[in-house]
Amino acid sequence: MSAETEPEPTPGVALVLAGGAARGAYQVGVLEHIVERVSDELGYEVPLDILCGTSVGAMNACMLAAHADEPRGRVAHMIGVWTGLSIDELLRPAARSVVDLARGLIGGSSSLLDAGALLDPTPLAELLGRSTPFERIDTHLRAGRLRAVSVTATQLENGRGVVFVQRRRAQPAPWSEAHPMAPRPARLRAVHALASAALPLIFPPVRIDGRYHLDGGLRQNVPLSPARRLGARALIVINPKHATNPVTLGSSGDLRHYEETPPNALSLLGKTLNALLVDRIDNELDRFEKINAVLDAGTKLYGTGFTEALNAELGRERGATLQRLGVVHIRSSVDIPKLAAEYVRHPRFHFPGVLGRMMKRVASGGELGDADLLSYVLFDGEFAGRLVEIGRMDGRTHHEALCKLVDDAVKAHREAARLT
């Protein structure tokens, strides 16, 4: 049997991790429930063999991939990384932004664009280097522990989405270069994850192959499309955005505040990031449901060969075929920005300097109005621990759905292998 026709050794259970910067600790709590409680229920380790991430989701995905030989230990490692964060070490103002921030705090003119980026990315890069041995991703892919890993970024010069993809076997790109989210074969390294997490104005753009890249959430905050095109048959989507969290100035209280006091640059930045990183996942999931309904009805009427015959008639190429796709979508049951504001308002929270004063102002609801920006940059170990616990709780809420999704995918894979 040739390498091209060799069946995949994994069942195609994809983990899709959305963006959200400091909110990413939430994802680790959900993951702990999956690798421990769901695995215990099923009697085998949950095979997370396709890992797709954007922004902080890309960092978490790469950390998981680098420790793929430790199904449970890798999540314990991630919890240790997140809860060990020190805001004093990670939130280091970029040199050009300090004066600009000070002007904003005393009410003077402020141009965040002139500052380039609020934060120095060096501490984050060092943390990623310590926590994620990227070269081990190559080893785990070759060993068949993973099928594929992808990291989504946005190309600065043209705003086009780019998906850096590393797969088990060297093959042509799994979808067309003409697609809005262009595939780029790569050996994933820290630079790819940092590019995916380069939030505009918070962190500077990252140069890869001579081109600058920004946060992947600008084009696809929840990377469903890469997972599907990489062969997923089941999707576990973990999204730290609260289901009812408004993308714009939604509440009457917000509107009254901004009618009375025009927002300054820092207040607008939080709202702008929410708007830029808006996901269209509900539309995507609705489309998946409709495709599933058509394929189920066709199979019932015409037999098990219906899906294959339909793809042949439509001329669908590999990576773009219509396939039934199971999905469990887990979103935060808690409004994380509000939680961040409560945490920073507490007298115990102390972060010295200009950034610390800015965070207190945001949390108090003064001129800066809301805590959206705050929730993106609160890289604090104790706060991360609270998000991990919320993730655990939401994992428990979705326990039965997760068990069914994984078990159905594993059984379907075993049956296909038996028939091959």
C-alpha positions as CSV (number, residue, x, y, z in Angstrom):
1,M,0.0,0.0,0.0
2,S,1.5,3.4,-1.0
3,A,2.0,6.2,1.5
4,E,-0.7,8.2,-0.3
5,T,-3.3,5.6,0.2
6,E,-2.2,4.4,3.6
7,P,-5.1,4.9,6.0
8,E,-4.6,7.5,8.8
9,P,-3.6,5.9,12.1
10,T,-5.8,8.3,14.1
11,P,-9.5,8.8,14.2
12,G,-9.5,12.5,13.3
13,V,-10.6,14.1,16.6
14,A,-9.7,17.8,16.3
15,L,-9.2,20.2,19.1
16,V,-9.9,23.8,18.0
17,L,-8.7,26.5,20.3
18,A,-9.9,30.1,19.8
19,G,-8.0,33.3,20.6
20,G,-8.4,35.4,23.7
21,A,-4.9,36.3,25.0
22,A,-4.9,36.0,28.9
23,R,-8.3,34.3,28.7
24,G,-6.6,31.3,27.3
25,A,-6.2,29.8,30.8
26,Y,-9.9,28.9,30.5
27,Q,-9.1,26.4,27.7
28,V,-6.7,24.5,30.0
29,G,-9.4,23.8,32.6
30,V,-11.7,22.3,29.9
31,L,-8.8,20.3,28.6
32,E,-8.1,18.8,32.0
33,H,-11.7,17.5,32.1
34,I,-11.3,16.0,28.7
35,V,-8.0,14.2,29.2
36,E,-8.9,13.0,32.7
37,R,-12.7,12.6,33.2
38,V,-13.7,11.9,29.6
39,S,-10.8,9.4,29.2
40,D,-11.8,7.7,32.5
41,E,-15.4,7.4,31.3
42,L,-14.4,5.9,27.9
43,G,-11.7,3.6,29.2
44,Y,-9.0,5.0,26.8
45,E,-7.1,8.2,26.3
46,V,-9.0,10.8,24.3
47,P,-7.1,10.9,20.9
48,L,-6.6,14.6,20.2
49,D,-4.8,14.1,17.0
50,I,-5.5,17.3,15.0
51,L,-4.6,20.5,16.9
52,C,-5.6,23.9,15.5
53,G,-5.2,27.2,17.3
54,T,-5.4,30.9,16.9
55,S,-3.6,33.5,19.1
56,V,-3.3,32.2,22.6
57,G,-5.1,29.1,21.3
58,A,-2.1,28.6,19.0
59,M,0.3,28.7,22.0
60,N,-1.8,26.2,23.9
61,A,-2.1,23.9,20.8
62,C,1.7,23.9,20.3
63,M,2.3,23.2,24.0
64,L,-0.1,20.2,23.7
65,A,1.6,19.0,20.6
66,A,5.1,19.3,22.0
67,H,4.0,17.0,24.9
68,A,1.8,14.6,22.9
69,D,3.5,11.6,24.5
70,E,2.1,12.6,27.9
71,P,-1.7,12.5,27.3
72,R,-2.5,13.6,30.9
73,G,0.8,15.0,32.1
74,R,0.8,17.7,29.3
75,V,-2.3,19.3,30.7
76,A,-0.9,19.3,34.2
77,H,2.2,20.9,32.7
78,M,0.0,23.6,31.1
79,I,-1.9,24.3,34.3
80,G,1.5,24.8,36.0
81,V,2.6,27.2,33.3
82,W,-0.6,29.3,33.5
83,T,-0.9,29.4,37.2
84,G,2.7,30.2,37.6
85,L,2.4,33.4,35.5
86,S,3.8,36.6,37.1
87,I,2.2,39.7,35.8
88,D,5.2,41.7,36.9
89,E,7.4,39.6,34.6
90,L,5.1,39.3,31.6
91,L,3.6,42.8,31.3
92,R,6.6,44.9,30.4
93,P,5.8,48.1,28.6
94,A,7.5,48.6,25.3
95,A,10.1,51.4,25.5
96,R,8.2,53.7,23.2
97,S,4.9,53.2,24.9
98,V,5.8,54.3,28.4
99,V,5.6,58.1,27.8
100,D,2.5,57.6,25.7
101,L,0.7,55.7,28.4
102,A,1.6,58.3,31.0
103,R,0.1,61.0,28.8
104,G,-3.1,59.0,28.5
105,L,-3.3,58.6,32.3
106,I,-3.0,62.3,33.0
107,G,-5.5,63.2,30.3
108,G,-3.1,64.5,27.7
109,S,-3.0,63.5,24.0
110,S,-2.1,59.9,23.3
111,S,-1.4,58.1,20.1
112,L,-1.1,54.4,20.5
113,L,-0.2,54.1,16.8
114,D,2.9,56.2,17.5
115,A,3.8,53.9,20.3
116,G,3.8,50.9,18.0
117,A,2.9,48.4,20.7
118,L,2.0,48.6,24.3
119,L,4.0,45.6,25.5
120,D,7.4,44.1,25.0
121,P,7.0,40.6,23.6
122,T,10.3,39.3,24.9
123,P,8.9,37.9,28.2
124,L,6.2,36.1,26.4
125,A,8.7,34.6,23.9
126,E,10.9,33.5,26.8
127,L,8.0,31.8,28.5
128,L,7.0,30.0,25.3
129,G,10.6,28.8,24.8
130,R,10.8,27.4,28.4
131,S,7.4,25.7,28.3
132,T,7.2,24.3,24.7
133,P,10.0,22.2,23.2
134,F,8.9,22.8,19.6
135,E,11.3,20.3,18.0
136,R,9.3,17.5,19.8
137,I,6.3,18.3,17.6
138,D,8.3,16.9,14.7
139,T,9.0,13.7,16.6
140,H,5.3,13.2,17.7
141,L,4.0,13.7,14.2
142,R,6.5,11.2,12.7
143,A,5.5,8.7,15.5
144,G,1.8,9.0,14.6
145,R,0.8,10.5,17.9
146,L,-0.6,13.4,15.9
147,R,-2.0,13.8,12.5
148,A,-1.6,17.6,12.0
149,V,-1.0,20.9,13.9
150,S,-2.0,24.3,12.6
151,V,-1.4,27.9,13.7
152,T,-3.4,30.8,12.2
153,A,-2.0,34.2,11.6
154,T,-2.8,37.3,9.5
155,Q,-0.4,38.7,6.9
156,L,0.1,42.4,7.6
157,E,0.7,43.7,4.1
158,N,-2.6,42.5,2.6
159,G,-4.7,41.4,5.6
160,R,-4.9,37.8,4.2
161,G,-5.3,34.9,6.6
162,V,-2.4,32.4,6.7
163,V,-2.5,28.9,8.2
164,F,0.9,27.5,9.1
165,V,0.5,23.7,8.9
166,Q,2.7,20.8,10.0
167,R,1.5,17.3,9.2
168,R,2.5,13.7,9.8
169,R,3.6,13.2,6.2
170,A,5.1,15.6,3.7
171,Q,2.3,16.2,1.2
172,P,1.0,19.0,-0.9
173,A,-1.1,21.7,0.9
174,P,-4.4,20.1,1.9
175,W,-6.4,23.0,0.3
176,S,-5.9,25.6,-2.4
177,E,-3.6,28.6,-2.1
178,A,-6.5,30.6,-3.5
179,H,-8.5,30.0,-0.4
180,P,-9.0,33.1,1.9
181,M,-7.1,31.2,4.6
182,A,-4.0,30.3,2.6
183,P,-2.1,27.1,3.8
184,R,1.7,27.4,4.5
185,P,3.6,24.1,5.2
186,A,5.9,24.8,8.1
187,R,8.0,23.2,10.8
188,L,6.2,24.9,13.7
189,R,8.4,26.9,16.0
190,A,7.9,29.7,18.6
191,V,7.9,32.4,15.9
192,H,4.7,31.0,14.4
193,A,2.9,30.9,17.7
194,L,4.1,34.5,18.6
195,A,2.9,35.7,15.2
196,S,-0.5,34.2,15.7
197,A,-0.7,35.9,19.1
198,A,0.5,39.4,18.1
199,L,-2.6,41.3,19.1
200,P,-2.6,44.7,17.2
201,L,-1.2,47.5,19.3
202,I,-0.6,45.2,22.3
203,F,2.3,43.2,20.8
204,P,4.3,44.1,17.7
205,P,3.9,42.2,14.4
206,V,6.3,39.2,13.8
207,R,8.3,38.7,10.7
208,I,8.3,35.2,9.0
209,D,9.8,34.6,5.7
210,G,10.3,38.3,5.1
211,R,6.7,39.3,5.8
212,Y,5.1,40.7,8.9
213,H,2.2,38.8,10.6
214,L,-0.4,39.7,13.2
215,D,-2.9,37.9,15.4
216,G,-4.7,35.2,13.5
217,G,-8.0,36.3,15.1
218,L,-8.3,39.2,12.8
219,R,-9.3,36.7,10.1
220,Q,-10.4,33.6,11.9
221,N,-10.5,33.7,15.7
222,V,-12.0,30.1,15.9
223,P,-10.0,28.0,13.3
224,L,-12.7,25.6,12.3
225,S,-11.8,25.6,8.6
226,P,-8.2,24.3,9.0
227,A,-9.4,21.5,11.3
228,R,-12.0,20.3,8.8
229,R,-9.6,20.5,5.8
230,L,-6.9,18.6,7.8
231,G,-9.2,15.6,8.0
232,A,-11.2,16.1,11.2
233,R,-14.3,14.0,11.6
234,A,-15.1,15.3,15.1
235,L,-14.4,18.8,16.5
236,I,-14.0,19.9,20.1
237,V,-14.1,23.7,20.1
238,I,-13.0,25.6,23.2
239,N,-13.8,29.3,23.1
240,P,-13.2,31.6,26.1
241,K,-15.6,34.2,24.8
242,H,-18.8,34.4,26.9
243,A,-21.9,33.4,24.8
244,T,-23.7,36.6,25.7
245,N,-20.7,38.9,25.8
246,P,-21.4,41.9,23.4
247,V,-19.0,42.7,20.7
248,T,-19.8,46.3,20.6
249,L,-21.2,48.9,23.0
250,G,-24.2,46.7,23.8
251,S,-25.8,47.7,27.1
252,S,-27.7,50.9,27.9
253,G,-25.3,51.6,30.7
254,D,-22.3,51.5,28.3
255,L,-24.1,53.8,25.8
256,R,-25.0,56.4,28.5
257,H,-21.4,56.4,29.7
258,Y,-20.0,57.0,26.3
259,E,-22.6,59.7,25.5
260,E,-21.5,61.6,28.6
261,T,-17.8,61.0,28.3
262,P,-16.1,60.3,25.0
263,P,-13.8,57.2,25.2
264,N,-10.1,57.7,25.1
265,A,-7.6,55.6,23.1
266,L,-7.2,52.9,25.8
267,S,-10.9,52.4,26.3
268,L,-11.5,52.2,22.6
269,L,-8.7,49.7,22.2
270,G,-10.5,47.1,24.3
271,K,-13.7,47.5,22.3
272,T,-11.8,47.6,19.0
273,L,-10.1,44.3,19.9
274,N,-13.4,42.7,20.6
275,A,-14.7,43.9,17.3
276,L,-11.6,42.8,15.3
277,L,-11.6,39.4,17.0
278,V,-15.3,38.7,16.4
279,D,-15.9,35.1,15.4
280,R,-18.5,33.8,13.1
281,I,-18.6,30.4,14.6
282,D,-22.4,30.3,15.0
283,N,-22.8,30.7,11.2
284,E,-20.2,28.0,10.6
285,L,-21.8,25.6,13.0
286,D,-25.2,26.2,11.4
287,R,-23.6,25.3,8.0
288,F,-22.1,22.1,9.4
289,E,-25.5,21.1,10.8
290,K,-27.2,21.6,7.4
291,I,-24.5,19.6,5.6
292,N,-24.8,16.8,8.2
293,A,-28.6,16.7,7.6
294,V,-28.2,16.5,3.9
295,L,-25.6,13.7,4.1
296,D,-27.7,11.8,6.7
297,A,-30.8,12.0,4.5
298,G,-28.9,10.9,1.4
299,T,-27.3,8.0,3.2
300,K,-30.7,6.9,4.5
301,L,-32.2,7.1,1.0
302,Y,-29.4,5.8,-1.2
303,G,-27.0,3.9,1.1
304,T,-23.6,4.2,2.6
305,G,-21.9,5.2,-0.7
306,F,-24.0,8.4,-1.0
307,T,-21.4,10.8,0.5
308,E,-18.5,9.5,-1.7
309,A,-20.7,9.6,-4.9
310,L,-21.9,13.1,-4.1
311,N,-18.3,14.4,-3.7
312,A,-17.3,12.7,-6.9
313,E,-20.3,14.3,-8.7
314,L,-19.4,17.7,-7.3
315,G,-15.7,17.3,-8.2
316,R,-14.6,17.9,-4.6
317,E,-10.9,17.5,-4.1
318,R,-9.2,16.1,-1.1
319,G,-9.4,18.6,1.8
320,A,-12.6,20.1,0.4
321,T,-14.9,17.0,0.5
322,L,-18.3,17.1,2.2
323,Q,-18.2,14.9,5.2
324,R,-20.3,14.4,8.3
325,L,-18.7,16.4,11.1
326,G,-19.6,16.1,14.8
327,V,-19.0,19.2,17.0
328,V,-19.0,20.1,20.6
329,H,-18.7,23.8,21.2
330,I,-17.7,24.9,24.7
331,R,-17.9,28.6,25.6
332,S,-17.2,30.3,28.9
333,S,-20.2,30.3,31.1
334,V,-18.8,33.3,32.9
335,D,-18.2,36.8,31.5
336,I,-14.4,36.9,31.8
337,P,-14.0,40.7,31.4
338,K,-16.3,41.3,34.3
339,L,-14.4,38.7,36.4
340,A,-11.1,40.5,35.5
341,A,-12.4,43.8,36.7
342,E,-13.6,42.3,40.0
343,Y,-10.2,40.7,40.4
344,V,-8.2,43.9,39.8
345,R,-10.5,46.0,42.0
346,H,-9.7,43.8,45.0
347,P,-7.2,45.5,47.4
348,R,-5.0,42.4,47.3
349,F,-4.2,43.0,43.6
350,H,-1.0,45.0,43.3
351,F,0.9,45.8,40.1
352,P,3.3,48.8,40.4
353,G,4.0,51.4,37.7
354,V,2.1,53.0,34.8
355,L,0.5,49.7,33.6
356,G,-0.7,48.9,37.2
357,R,-2.4,52.3,37.5
358,M,-4.0,51.9,34.1
359,M,-5.4,48.5,35.1
360,K,-6.9,49.9,38.3
361,R,-8.5,52.7,36.3
362,V,-10.0,50.2,33.9
363,A,-11.3,48.0,36.7
364,S,-12.8,50.9,38.6
365,G,-14.9,51.8,35.5
366,G,-13.6,55.3,35.4
367,E,-12.9,57.1,32.2
368,L,-11.8,53.9,30.5
369,G,-15.3,52.5,30.8
370,D,-14.9,48.7,30.6
371,A,-12.7,45.8,31.2
372,D,-12.4,44.2,27.7
373,L,-8.8,45.3,27.3
374,L,-8.0,44.3,30.9
375,S,-9.2,40.7,30.3
376,Y,-6.8,40.4,27.4
377,V,-3.7,41.4,29.3
378,L,-4.3,40.0,32.8
379,F,-1.5,37.4,32.6
380,D,-1.6,36.7,36.4
381,G,-1.2,33.2,37.9
382,E,-4.0,33.5,40.5
383,F,-6.4,34.9,38.0
384,A,-5.5,32.2,35.5
385,G,-6.3,29.6,38.2
386,R,-9.8,31.0,38.5
387,L,-10.2,30.7,34.7
388,V,-8.9,27.1,34.9
389,E,-11.6,26.3,37.4
390,I,-14.3,27.8,35.2
391,G,-13.0,25.7,32.4
392,R,-13.2,22.5,34.5
393,M,-16.8,23.4,35.4
394,D,-17.8,24.0,31.8
395,G,-16.1,20.7,30.9
396,R,-18.3,18.9,33.4
397,T,-21.4,20.5,31.9
398,H,-20.5,19.1,28.4
399,H,-19.3,15.7,29.7
400,E,-21.9,13.5,28.1
401,A,-21.7,15.3,24.7
402,L,-17.9,15.0,24.8
403,C,-18.0,11.3,25.6
404,K,-20.4,10.6,22.7
405,L,-18.5,12.7,20.2
406,V,-15.1,11.0,20.9
407,D,-16.5,7.5,21.2
408,D,-18.5,7.8,17.9
409,A,-15.3,9.0,16.1
410,V,-13.2,6.2,17.5
411,K,-15.7,3.5,16.6
412,A,-16.1,4.9,13.1
413,H,-12.3,4.9,12.7
414,R,-12.0,1.3,13.9
415,E,-14.8,0.2,11.6
416,A,-13.2,1.9,8.6
417,A,-9.8,0.3,9.4
418,R,-11.5,-3.1,9.7
419,L,-13.0,-2.7,6.2
420,T,-9.8,-1.5,4.6
